[in-house]
Amino acid sequence: MKVVIMAGGEGSRLRPLTSQRPKPLVPVATVPIMEHLVGLLREQGFQEFLVTTSYLAGEIQSHFGTGRDFGVSISYPEEPMPLGTAGAIKNASAELSGAPFLIVSGDALTDCDFTEAVRFHESRNAMVTLILKRVSDPLEFGVVVTDEDGRVKRLVEKPDWSEVQTDTVNTGMYIIDPRVLELMEAGTGYDWSMDIFPRLIAESEPVYGFVMPGFWCDVGSLSQYREAQEKVMSGVVQLRIPGAHKGGVSLGHGCQIDEQADLIPPVVLGENVKVKRGARVGPYTALGANCIVEEFAVVERSVVWENTYVGSEAQIRSAVLGAKVIAKRNVSVMEDAVVGDRCLLDLGAVVRPRVKIWLDKVVERGATVTMSMVWGHRWQASLFRDIGVAGISNIEMTPEVASRLAGAFGSLFPLGSTVVAARDTARSSRMLKRAMISSLVSVGCNVLDLRGVPLPVARYTMSQVGAAGSVLVRKQPGNRRMSLVELFDSRGKQIKKGTERKVEARYFREDFNRADAEDIGLIDYAQGAVESYLEAISAQTNMPSAGLRVACDYAHSSVGALFPSIAANLGIDTVGFHGHPDSRRTPNTASEIEAHLQELSHSVRHLNCDLGILFLHEGERFALVDDQGAIVDGLMLFALMAKARLAASPESSIAIPSFFPSSVAQWLESLGARVERVPNTARGLQHADIGFSGDGRGGFFFGEMPTSFDACFATAWLLPLLRAADRPVSQYRADLPEFAMAYDAVTIHGPEKGGVLRELTEQFPQDSSEPEGVRIQLSRGTALVTPDSFEPMFHVHAEGQTNFDCEEVAEEAVRIIQSIIARSKP
């Protein structure tokens, strides 16, 4: 017996889920509804299918094809115009003659035993058999009244309660004798329930109703959709769920579940789902293929479609997330909320109960959505952050995004220009860099590929080869989940704001200069980059340091292959740790860095080393441990480096970030330095007129190597000076002053940051010499308030006479900001 699947439904009541996906392809327990149906029918012996389509027909044909992959044969009769439920079947009558055929709905979920319905049809010698189901609320369906033998006496479409005589309803599934098709004219519209069945009943033709004993659900609303998921997962519906099954959990092929993750049955996971440490998934939760659930996130009683990302500590409860949704850290999606495909819910966003968010929307950081979002779209205000373009690896920062960014950047240069490309050792960085190289050559740029080299080598090479520009792909410092792409000019410096705006304009317009096939760029591989860098360091640090014994923690970075050569040239004996590059084990968080420093402290003391060095962020920053095992970092490390700088080069110019306490500037000036306070940005701390600067986090810039923060050069410069002074680092540290400072942050929801800054400026008149932010003068000290360039927050750096004073100043400044925010809320 042939089967006709009616698959033209739009599923309008399921929107936004069906805005760009036909209802038959909506997944239940990670499998499309119609795929469940085809599998059920195949198991019952049905092999030949005709599928009638209308809404997004190409999507259905693309998914099922000829049916070969599903073990059946599928054809798609053409319907030149909408002909109704019966007229569409008449249109395919040439393929349905000679024997009864089964009609089923491609967007209803069922485990009906159709073979039993066929036997019923044959036993009654029926012309039509309607497959019926008893339901608790028949008002939304066509009610069917039958006699004791099952013969249909009456049909009532969508009745009110005064017309209801039974709870037996029409499921839209029928067994039809081909003689019925002779009652219709070709090319004319007919409906089964309104035209054909009433006519047959009036003419006393054998029309019967078979009451099916199994499960059937029309999945006509979002609430029914979630209920259908729960029925399938709980086993009420006898349908096959792919994957390995154990204890109420279904795992698709390639799933990765952390040992400390918690799966609470029933749970269905599609292929290649990843659930990380501390996350909780379930009960009654389905995650589509390639979903990622980050650490300590909660997803319960929810449906999450394929390729969706759930950030750390996010809360998804009794909700539906479409495909390719990005729900970032601390996002909350509440009961009965629906988020459409490709939406971005930024950090801390809240979606209230029963809210619907249509496709491709962006919910800003910290925003609360209280009503449905249908129209409009908020584009990113800026593509660039303080140091480049960043996003979650392979979620936001994908090969497609990297390719567009490189195309926009390369299109700024004349045909045949050279662009340098480099990366760190992370696998995601390799992937993104290759995408960027492909795009660069497509717009006519030649590429000099440095491959994976330590960041100091990459940046030095970029400043020396005379290229039109450079791209560097790496993990964002402090967050291994994020990828960062930095763009540099011909001098190896971060591109200017004006150039960033030009790149953004081309990126968003997709305005790329595609080169003629004969003008596609060439790719060359740089030779001797490490050797050139080592020669440059040797030329600047030619003072021998023989006799020093240094413990080096390379933090699983490529610096482990570079610094031993620098140390050997200086005559330094090194003991190395964690030298094998592995970006997954590189310390990023404060606790991870502290653990490495404690281990290094232990090694310095037990191996009788003169000091220890922890290289951070692929050789960009570092921290020290002195000969007694004490940690030297932050402001203490800056003071040590600055004092050594002034000892080697009296009256040097030194730049310090604006948030440094004024006592730092006063101390430096007392040592003869020319001090400049600059904005706390990469551009501010690394401009050409500065001889030396530091960011207070282990990053140091030297005029002798005017590229960027370089921990290899900084330590190679420092160690000979320490050796020449013949004093242990602990004595240097003891001579340094203590600087009091405190830090806090204020998250802002609602008013614009500019309005808060304006009110602060009105309350506290400003000195025009302040390089950034607003400085608040309070009784115990001062606080510098600076807006974050990307996050919806303010940074508060407080200074005073003592640490206690600093804490008091920071708390008072936070209260002032919070009061302004509270007054500004509508």
C-alpha positions in Angstrom: 0.0 0.0 0.0 1.3 3.4 -0.9 1.4 6.2 1.6 0.7 9.9 0.9 2.3 12.3 3.4 0.6 15.7 3.5 3.6 18.0 4.4 2.4 21.4 3.4 1.6 22.8 6.8 3.1 26.2 7.8 2.8 25.6 11.5 1.9 29.3 12.1 1.0 28.7 15.8 4.5 27.4 16.3 6.2 30.6 15.2 8.9 31.8 15.5 10.1 28.2 15.4 8.5 27.6 12.0 9.4 31.0 10.5 12.1 29.4 8.3 11.5 25.7 8.9 8.4 23.7 7.8 6.4 22.1 10.6 7.2 18.5 9.5 10.9 19.2 10.1 10.4 20.6 13.6 12.3 18.2 15.9 10.8 16.1 18.7 13.5 14.4 20.8 16.0 15.7 18.3 14.3 13.9 15.3 12.0 15.8 12.8 8.3 14.9 13.3 8.0 13.6 9.7 11.2 11.5 10.1 9.6 9.8 13.1 6.5 9.1 10.9 8.5 7.7 8.0 10.5 5.5 10.3 7.3 4.2 12.0 5.7 3.4 8.6 8.8 1.7 7.3 8.9 -0.6 10.4 5.2 -1.5 9.7 6.1 -2.5 6.1 5.2 0.6 4.1 7.8 1.3 1.4 6.4 3.7 -1.2 5.7 7.3 -0.3 4.3 10.4 -2.1 4.9 13.7 -0.3 2.8 16.7 -1.1 4.5 20.0 -0.1 3.8 23.7 -0.2 5.4 25.9 2.5 9.2 25.7 2.3 8.9 22.7 0.0 12.6 22.7 -0.8 13.6 22.2 2.8 11.6 19.0 3.0 12.9 17.7 -0.3 16.4 18.5 0.7 16.1 16.6 4.0 14.4 13.4 2.7 15.6 13.3 -0.9 14.6 10.1 -2.7 14.1 8.4 0.7 17.1 6.1 0.1 18.8 7.2 3.3 15.6 6.3 5.2 15.1 2.9 3.6 12.1 3.9 1.5 11.2 5.4 -1.8 9.8 9.0 -1.9 8.4 11.0 -4.8 7.1 14.6 -4.8 4.1 15.2 -7.1 4.0 18.7 -8.5 1.1 20.9 -7.4 0.9 23.9 -9.8 -1.6 25.7 -7.6 -3.1 25.1 -4.1 -5.8 22.5 -4.6 -6.8 21.7 -1.0 -6.3 18.5 1.0 -8.3 16.4 -1.4 -7.5 18.2 -4.7 -3.8 17.7 -4.0 -4.4 13.9 -3.9 -6.4 14.0 -7.1 -3.5 15.8 -8.7 -1.4 12.7 -8.0 -4.1 10.2 -9.0 -2.0 8.7 -11.8 0.4 7.3 -9.1 -2.4 6.1 -6.8 -4.7 4.1 -9.1 -5.4 0.4 -8.7 -5.3 -0.1 -4.9 -6.3 1.7 -1.6 -3.7 4.1 -0.2 -3.0 5.6 3.2 -3.0 9.4 3.8 -1.1 10.7 6.9 -0.2 14.1 8.2 3.5 14.9 8.1 3.3 17.3 11.0 1.4 15.2 13.6 3.2 12.9 16.1 1.8 9.4 16.4 2.7 5.8 17.1 -0.4 4.5 15.4 -0.4 0.8 14.3 -1.5 1.6 10.7 -1.5 -2.1 9.8 -4.4 -2.6 12.2 -6.2 0.3 10.6 -5.7 -1.3 7.1 -7.1 -4.6 8.4 -10.1 -2.7 9.8 -10.6 -1.0 6.4 -10.5 -4.3 4.5 -12.8 -6.0 6.9 -15.5 -3.4 6.4 -15.0 -3.2 2.6 -14.9 0.5 3.2 -14.5 3.2 0.6 -13.0 5.5 3.2 -11.7 4.8 6.7 -11.0 7.8 8.9 -8.4 7.2 11.6 -9.9 8.7 14.8 -8.7 9.5 18.3 -10.4 10.2 21.6 -9.2 13.5 23.1 -10.1 15.5 26.2 -10.9 18.7 24.3 -12.4 18.1 20.9 -13.2 21.8 20.1 -10.0 22.3 18.1 -10.7 19.3 15.8 -13.3 17.8 13.6 -15.6 15.7 15.7 -16.7 12.4 14.1 -19.9 10.5 15.2 -20.0 6.7 14.4 -22.4 3.9 15.0 -21.5 0.7 16.9 -19.9 -0.9 13.9 -17.8 2.2 13.2 -19.7 3.6 10.3 -19.5 7.4 10.2 -22.8 9.1 10.7 -21.9 12.8 11.1 -18.9 15.2 10.8 -18.7 18.5 12.6 -15.7 20.7 12.0 -14.4 22.7 14.9 -17.7 22.6 16.9 -18.6 24.5 20.0 -19.8 22.5 23.1 -23.4 22.6 22.0 -22.5 20.6 18.9 -20.3 18.1 20.6 -21.7 14.6 20.9 -18.5 12.6 21.3 -14.8 12.9 22.1 -13.8 11.1 18.9 -12.0 13.4 16.5 -10.6 13.3 13.0 -6.7 12.9 13.0 -6.4 13.9 9.3 -5.2 10.3 8.5 -7.3 8.2 6.1 -7.3 5.1 4.1 -8.9 5.9 0.7 -10.1 3.6 -2.1 -9.0 5.1 -5.5 -12.6 5.1 -6.7 -13.0 8.2 -4.5 -10.7 10.1 -6.8 -13.1 9.7 -9.7 -15.6 12.0 -7.8 -13.2 15.0 -8.3 -12.3 17.0 -11.4 -8.6 17.6 -12.1 -7.4 21.1 -11.3 -10.2 21.9 -8.9 -9.8 22.5 -5.2 -11.4 20.1 -2.8 -11.2 19.5 1.0 -11.8 16.0 2.4 -13.8 17.1 5.5 -15.8 19.9 3.9 -16.5 18.5 0.4 -15.7 14.8 -0.2 -16.6 13.0 3.1 -20.0 14.8 3.6 -20.9 13.9 0.0 -20.0 10.2 0.5 -21.9 10.0 3.8 -25.0 11.7 2.2 -24.8 9.1 -0.6 -24.6 6.2 2.0 -21.2 5.1 0.8 -19.2 2.9 3.2 -17.3 5.5 5.2 -15.9 4.2 8.5 -14.0 5.4 11.5 -11.2 3.4 13.1 -10.5 4.6 16.7 -6.7 4.2 17.1 -5.5 3.0 20.5 -2.0 4.6 20.4 -0.7 8.2 20.8 -1.6 11.1 18.5 -0.8 14.8 18.8 -1.4 17.5 16.3 1.5 19.6 17.8 -0.5 22.6 17.0 0.8 25.0 19.7 4.1 25.7 21.5 2.7 24.2 24.7 1.7 21.0 22.8 5.1 21.0 21.3 6.8 20.8 24.7 4.3 18.3 25.9 5.0 16.1 22.9 8.6 16.1 23.8 7.9 14.9 27.3 5.6 12.2 26.1 8.3 10.8 23.7 11.0 11.0 26.3 8.9 9.4 29.0 8.1 6.4 26.8 4.4 7.2 26.4 4.9 7.4 22.7 6.5 4.2 21.2 8.9 5.8 18.8 12.6 5.1 18.2 15.0 7.6 19.5 18.5 7.3 18.0 21.6 6.8 20.1 22.8 4.7 23.0 20.2 4.4 25.8 21.0 3.9 29.5 18.9 4.7 32.5 16.6 7.1 30.7 19.4 9.0 29.0 19.8 8.8 25.2 23.3 9.8 23.9 23.9 10.4 20.2 27.1 9.5 18.6 30.1 11.5 19.6 28.6 13.1 22.8 31.1 14.3 25.4 29.8 14.4 28.9 32.1 15.6 31.7 32.3 13.2 34.7 31.1 16.1 37.0 28.1 17.0 34.8 24.7 15.9 35.9 22.2 14.3 33.5 18.8 13.9 35.1 16.6 11.5 33.1 14.8 11.6 30.9 17.3 13.3 28.6 17.8 13.0 24.8 21.1 14.3 23.4 21.8 14.5 19.6 25.1 13.8 18.0 28.3 15.5 19.2 26.7 17.3 22.1 29.1 18.5 24.8 28.1 19.0 28.4 30.9 20.4 30.6 31.8 20.3 34.3 29.1 21.2 36.8 26.4 21.6 34.2 22.9 20.1 34.9 20.7 18.9 32.1 17.3 17.4 32.6 14.8 16.2 33.3 12.7 16.2 30.1 15.3 18.0 28.1 16.3 17.5 24.5 19.5 19.0 23.1 20.0 18.9 19.3 23.2 17.9 17.5 26.4 19.9 18.2 25.0 21.8 21.2 27.5 23.0 23.8 26.5 23.4 27.5 29.2 25.2 29.4 30.2 24.8 33.0 27.5 25.1 35.8 24.8 25.9 33.3 21.3 24.5 33.9 18.9 23.3 31.2 15.8 21.7 32.4 12.4 20.7 30.9 13.5 22.5 27.7 14.0 21.9 24.0 17.2 23.1 22.5 17.7 22.8 18.7 20.9 22.0 16.9 24.2 24.0 17.0 23.1 26.1 20.0 25.5 27.4 22.7 24.5 27.7 26.4 27.1 29.7 28.3 28.4 29.1 31.8 26.0 29.5 34.6 23.1 30.2 32.2 19.6 29.1 33.3 17.2 27.6 30.6 14.0 26.4 32.3 10.9 25.1 30.5 11.8 27.0 27.4 12.5 26.4 23.7 15.7 27.6 22.0 15.9 27.4 18.2 19.0 26.5 16.1 22.3 28.4 16.3 21.2 30.4 19.3 24.0 31.9 21.5 23.0 32.2 25.1 26.0 33.6 26.9 27.1 33.5 30.5 24.5 34.1 33.2 21.6 34.3 30.7 18.2 33.3 32.0 15.4 32.1 29.8 12.2 31.4 31.8 9.1 29.3 31.5 7.3 29.0 28.1 9.7 31.5 26.5 10.7 30.8 22.9 13.9 32.1 21.2 14.1 31.8 17.5 17.0 30.7 15.3 20.4 32.6 15.4 19.5 34.9 18.2 22.2 36.2 20.5 21.4 36.6 24.2 24.4 38.5 25.5 25.9 38.3 29.0 23.3 38.4 31.8 20.3 38.8 29.6 16.9 37.7 31.0 14.0 36.5 28.9 10.8 36.6 30.9 8.1 33.9 30.9 6.0 33.4 27.7 8.1 35.9 25.7 8.8 35.1 22.0 11.9 36.3 20.3 11.8 36.1 16.5 14.8 35.1 14.4 18.2 36.9 14.3 17.6 39.2 17.2 20.2 40.5 19.6 19.4 41.0 23.3 22.0 43.3 24.8 24.1 42.5 27.8 22.2 42.6 31.1 18.9 43.5 29.3 15.5 42.0 30.5 13.0 41.2 27.7 9.4 41.5 29.0 7.5 41.5 25.7 7.9 39.6 22.4 10.5 40.8 19.9 9.2 40.4 16.3 10.6 43.3 14.3 13.9 45.1 14.2 17.4 43.9 14.9 20.2 45.5 16.9 23.5 45.2 15.1 26.6 45.4 17.1 27.5 49.0 17.8 31.2 48.2 17.2 33.0 45.2 15.9 36.3 46.1 17.7 37.2 46.0 21.3 40.2 47.6 23.0 42.5 45.1 21.4 40.9 43.7 18.2 37.8 41.6 17.5 36.9 38.9 20.0 34.2 36.2 20.3 33.5 32.8 21.7 35.7 30.3 19.7 33.8 28.6 16.9 30.5 30.0 18.2 30.8 33.8 17.6 34.3 33.8 16.2 33.7 31.3 13.4 35.6 30.7 10.1 32.9 32.6 8.3 33.3 35.7 10.6 37.1 35.5 10.4 36.9 35.3 6.6 34.7 38.3 6.3 36.9 40.3 8.7 40.0 39.4 6.7 38.2 40.3 3.4 37.3 43.7 4.8 40.8 44.3 6.1 42.6 43.1 2.9 40.3 45.2 0.7 41.8 48.4 2.2 45.1 47.6 0.5 46.2 47.9 -3.2 46.2 44.7 -5.3 49.4 42.7 -4.6 50.0 44.1 -1.1 51.6 41.7 1.5 49.8 40.9 4.7 51.5 38.9 7.5 49.5 36.2 9.3 50.4 34.6 12.6 48.7 32.7 15.4 49.3 31.1 18.8 49.3 27.4 19.4 45.5 26.9 20.0 43.7 24.7 17.5 40.9 27.3 17.1 43.5 29.9 16.2 44.9 27.7 13.4 41.4 27.2 12.0 40.6 30.9 12.0 43.9 32.0 10.6 43.5 29.6 7.7 40.1 31.0 7.0 41.6 34.5 7.0 44.4 33.6 4.7 42.0 32.2 2.2 40.0 35.4 2.3 43.1 37.7 2.0 44.4 36.0 -1.1 40.8 36.2 -2.6 41.0 40.0 -2.4 44.4 40.0 -4.1 46.7 40.2 -1.1 49.9 38.1 -0.8 50.2 36.4 2.6 53.4 35.9 4.5 52.5 33.1 6.9 54.4 32.9 10.2 52.4 29.9 11.3 52.4 29.2 15.1 55.2 31.3 16.7 55.5 32.9 20.1 53.7 36.2 20.2 56.9 38.3 20.7 58.4 36.8 17.6 55.2 37.4 15.6 55.0 41.0 16.6 58.6 41.8 16.1 58.5 40.2 12.6 55.4 42.3 11.7 57.3 45.4 12.5 60.2 44.5 10.4 59.1 43.0 7.1 57.5 46.1 5.6 54.1 44.5 4.9 51.0 46.6 4.3 49.4 45.1 7.5 49.2 42.0 9.7 46.7 39.8 11.4 47.3 37.8 14.6 44.9 35.2 15.9 45.1 34.0 19.5 43.1 33.1 22.6 42.0 36.2 24.5 44.1 36.7 27.6 42.2 35.6 30.6 39.5 33.6 28.8 40.4 30.4 26.9 36.9 30.2 25.5 37.3 33.4 23.5 39.3 33.9 20.3 40.9 37.3 19.6 41.9 38.7 16.1 44.2 41.6 16.2 44.9 43.8 13.1 48.2 45.8 12.7 49.5 48.4 10.4 52.7 48.5 8.4 54.7 49.3 11.5 53.3 46.3 13.5 51.2 48.7 15.6 47.5 48.2 16.4 45.5 49.9 13.6 44.1 53.3 14.3 40.4 54.0 15.2 39.8 55.5 11.8 41.1 52.3 10.1 38.9 50.2 12.4 35.8 52.1 11.2 36.8 51.5 7.6 37.1 47.8 8.3 33.7 47.7 10.1 32.0 49.5 7.2 33.3 47.0 4.7 32.6 44.1 7.1 28.9 44.9 7.6 28.3 45.9 3.9 30.3 42.8 2.8 32.1 45.2 0.5 35.1 43.0 -0.6 37.4 43.6 -3.5 37.3 40.1 -5.1 40.3 39.8 -7.3 40.4 38.4 -10.8 41.4 34.7 -10.9 44.8 35.7 -12.3 45.4 38.2 -9.5 44.6 35.9 -6.6 47.4 36.4 -4.0 50.2 34.1 -3.2 51.0 32.4 0.1 54.6 32.3 1.3 56.0 30.9 4.6 58.4 33.1 6.6 61.9 31.8 7.1 64.2 32.8 10.0 61.7 34.8 12.0 62.9 33.3 15.3 66.5 33.8 14.5 66.0 37.5 13.6 64.1 38.0 16.8 66.9 36.4 18.8 69.5 38.6 17.1 67.5 41.7 18.0 67.3 40.7 21.6 71.0 39.9 21.7 71.8 43.3 20.3 69.8 45.0 23.1 70.9 42.8 26.0 74.6 42.0 25.4 75.5 42.0 29.1 76.5 38.5 30.3 74.5 37.0 33.2 76.6 33.9 33.9 75.9 32.4 37.3 72.2 33.1 37.5 69.9 30.0 38.0 66.3 30.7 37.0 63.2 28.5 37.3 61.0 29.1 34.3 57.3 28.2 34.0 56.4 28.4 30.4 52.7 27.8 31.1 52.2 25.4 28.3 53.0 28.0 25.7 55.4 28.2 22.7 57.7 30.4 24.8 59.2 27.1 26.1 60.8 26.7 22.7 62.1 30.2 22.6 63.3 31.5 25.9 66.0 28.8 26.6 67.9 30.1 23.6 67.7 33.6 24.9 68.9 32.5 28.3 71.7 30.4 26.8 73.0 33.5 24.9 73.1 35.3 28.3 74.8 32.5 30.1 71.8 31.8 32.3 71.1 28.4 33.7 67.4 27.6 33.4 65.1 25.0 34.9 62.0 24.7 32.7 58.5 23.6 33.6 55.3 23.1 31.5 57.2 23.7 28.3 54.9 21.6 26.0 52.4 23.9 24.1 48.8 23.1 25.0 46.4 26.0 25.0 43.8 23.9 27.0 46.2 23.9 30.0 47.5 27.4 29.8 46.6 29.4 33.0 44.1 32.1 32.4 42.0 32.7 35.5 43.4 34.3 38.6 43.1 31.1 40.5 45.0 29.2 37.8 47.8 31.7 37.7 48.0 31.7 41.5 48.4 27.9 41.4 51.3 28.1 38.9 52.9 30.8 41.0 52.7 28.7 44.2 54.2 25.8 42.3 57.0 28.0 41.0 57.6 29.4 44.5 58.1 25.9 45.8 60.5 25.0 42.9 62.6 28.2 43.4 63.1 27.4 47.1 63.8 23.7 46.7 66.0 23.9 43.6 68.1 26.8 45.1 67.2 29.2 42.2 67.9 32.9 42.2 64.4 33.6 41.0 61.5 32.2 39.0 59.6 33.5 36.0 56.1 32.6 35.0 55.4 33.5 31.4 51.8 34.4 30.7 49.6 35.0 27.7 52.0 33.3 25.2 54.9 35.5 26.2 53.1 38.8 26.5 53.2 39.2 30.3 55.1 37.6 33.2 55.3 37.5 37.0 58.3 36.8 39.2 59.1 34.8 42.3 62.1 36.0 44.3 64.9 33.9 45.8 62.9 33.4 49.0 59.8 32.2 47.1 57.8 35.5 47.5 55.6 36.4 44.6 56.4 39.7 42.8 53.6 40.8 40.5 51.1 43.7 39.8 52.3 47.1 41.1 55.2 45.5 42.9 56.6 44.1 39.7 56.1 47.4 37.9 58.0 49.2 40.6 60.9 46.7 40.4 61.0 47.1 36.6 60.7 50.9 36.7 63.5 51.2 39.3 65.8 49.0 37.2 64.9 51.1 34.1 65.8 54.3 35.8 69.0 52.8 37.2 70.1 51.8 33.7 68.7 54.9 31.9 68.4 57.9 34.3 65.7 60.5 33.5 63.8 58.0 31.3 60.3 58.8 30.1 57.8 56.4 31.8 54.2 56.1 31.0 51.7 54.8 33.5 48.0 53.9 33.2 45.6 56.6 34.5 44.3 54.3 37.2 47.7 53.9 39.0 47.8 55.7 42.4 49.3 59.2 42.3 51.9 57.9 44.8 53.4 55.8 42.0 53.9 58.9 39.8 55.3 60.9 42.8 57.8 58.0 43.6 58.9 57.8 40.0 59.5 61.5 39.7 61.5 61.4 42.9 63.8 59.0 41.1 64.2 61.4 38.2 61.7 60.0 35.8 59.6 62.0 33.4 56.1 60.6 34.0 53.2 60.6 31.6 49.7 59.4 32.6 48.0 57.7 29.7 44.7 55.9 29.0 44.7 52.3 30.1 44.7 50.9 26.6 47.2 49.2 24.3 47.4 52.3 22.2 47.9 54.6 25.2 50.7 52.5 26.7 52.6 51.6 23.5 52.9 54.8 21.5 56.1 55.7 19.8 57.2 58.6 22.2 57.3 56.3 25.3 60.6 54.9 26.4 59.1 52.5 29.0 55.6 51.6 30.2 53.8 48.9 32.2 50.1 48.0 32.6 50.3 46.8 36.2 49.5 43.2 35.1 52.9 42.0 34.0 53.0 43.7 30.6 55.9 46.0 29.7 56.8 48.1 26.7 60.3 49.2 25.8 61.2 51.9 23.3 64.2 49.7 22.2 61.8 47.0 20.9 58.8 49.2 19.9 56.3 46.4 19.1 54.2 45.5 22.0 54.3 43.9 25.5 57.1 41.4 25.3 57.9 39.2 28.4 60.9 37.6 26.7 62.6 40.9 26.0 61.6 42.3 29.4 63.1 39.4 31.3 66.2 39.2 29.1 66.7 42.9 29.7 66.1 42.6 33.5 68.3 39.5 34.3 71.7 41.0 33.3 70.9 44.1 35.5 70.1 41.9 38.4 73.3 39.9 37.9 75.5 43.0 37.6 74.1 44.5 40.8 74.9 41.2 42.6 71.9 41.5 44.9 69.1 39.0 45.3 65.7 39.9 44.1 64.3 39.7 47.7 66.5 42.7 48.6 65.3 44.7 45.7 61.7 43.9 46.7 62.4 44.9 50.3 63.5 48.4 49.1 60.4 49.1 47.1 57.5 51.2 48.5 54.1 49.8 49.2 51.3 51.3 47.1 47.7 51.3 48.4 44.9 50.8 45.8 41.5 49.1 45.6 39.3 48.0 42.7 35.6 47.5 42.3 33.1 47.4 39.4 29.5 48.5 38.8 27.3 46.8 36.3 24.8 49.2 34.6 21.3 48.2 33.4 19.1 50.8 31.8 20.6 54.3 31.5 23.4 55.0 29.1 27.0 55.1 30.4 27.4 58.6 29.0 24.5 60.0 31.1 26.1 58.6 34.3 29.5 60.1 33.4 27.8 63.5 32.8 26.2 63.5 36.2 29.5 62.5 37.8 31.2 65.3 36.0 28.6 67.8 37.2 29.0 66.6 40.8 32.8 66.5 40.7 34.4 69.1 38.5 37.3 67.7 36.5 40.9 68.6 35.8 41.3 68.8 32.0 44.6 66.9 32.3 42.9 63.6 33.3 43.6 61.2 30.3 40.3 59.2 30.8 37.3 58.7 32.9 36.0 60.8 35.8 38.0 61.3 39.0 35.9 61.6 42.2 37.5 63.4 45.2 36.3 62.0 48.5 37.3 62.6 52.1 39.6 59.5 52.4 41.0 59.6 48.9 40.1 59.6 45.2 38.5 57.2 42.8 38.9 57.0 39.0 35.7 55.9 37.3 36.1 54.6 33.8 33.5 53.1 31.5 34.3 49.7 30.0 34.8 50.0 26.3 32.6 46.9 25.6 30.8 45.6 28.8 27.9 47.5 30.4 29.9 48.4 33.4 32.2 51.0 35.1 35.6 50.3 36.6 36.4 52.0 39.9 40.0 52.3 41.0 40.5 53.9 44.4 43.5 55.3 46.1 44.2 56.5 49.7 46.7 56.6 52.4 46.1 53.0 53.5 44.5 49.9 52.1 41.5 50.4 54.5 41.1 54.0 53.1 41.1 52.6 49.6 38.4 50.1 50.3 36.3 52.8 51.9 36.7 55.1 48.9 35.9 52.4 46.4 32.7 51.5 48.4 31.6 55.1 48.5 32.2 55.7 44.8 30.2 52.6 44.0 27.3 53.9 46.1 27.4 57.2 44.3 27.3 55.5 40.8 24.5 53.2 41.9 22.4 56.1 43.2 22.8 57.9 39.8 21.7 54.7 38.0 18.7 54.3 40.3 17.6 57.9 39.6 18.0 57.4 35.8 15.7 54.4 35.6 12.2 55.1 34.2 
